[in-house]
Amino acid sequence: MSTTTPSQRNLGRGVSTLIPQNATDQAMAALAGLETVPVHVGLLQAATLLLEESARTAADESAKAALAKTAAMLRAAMS
């Protein structure tokens, strides 16, 4: 029979504290995600190119559609 230390038993519990547990906290997290933050346009361009390439080579149609839509949204945000 093996014994565990208290720190071993608490492993993994930290992740659940990062996930909002009620509607109010989920809404606040969503709003925080929409806050304006400065991002270098080069980062957006690189991410867009990577997403477009991934969309071209994706085998899964739903993944392909999601990648293409995300890339299009990034392109629109840069214009």
Buried (B, 14 or more C-beta within 10 A) or exposed (E): EEEEEEEEEEEEEEEEEEEEEEEEEEEEEEEEEEEEEEEEEEEBEEBBEEBBEBBEEBEEEEEBEBBBEBBBEBBEEEE
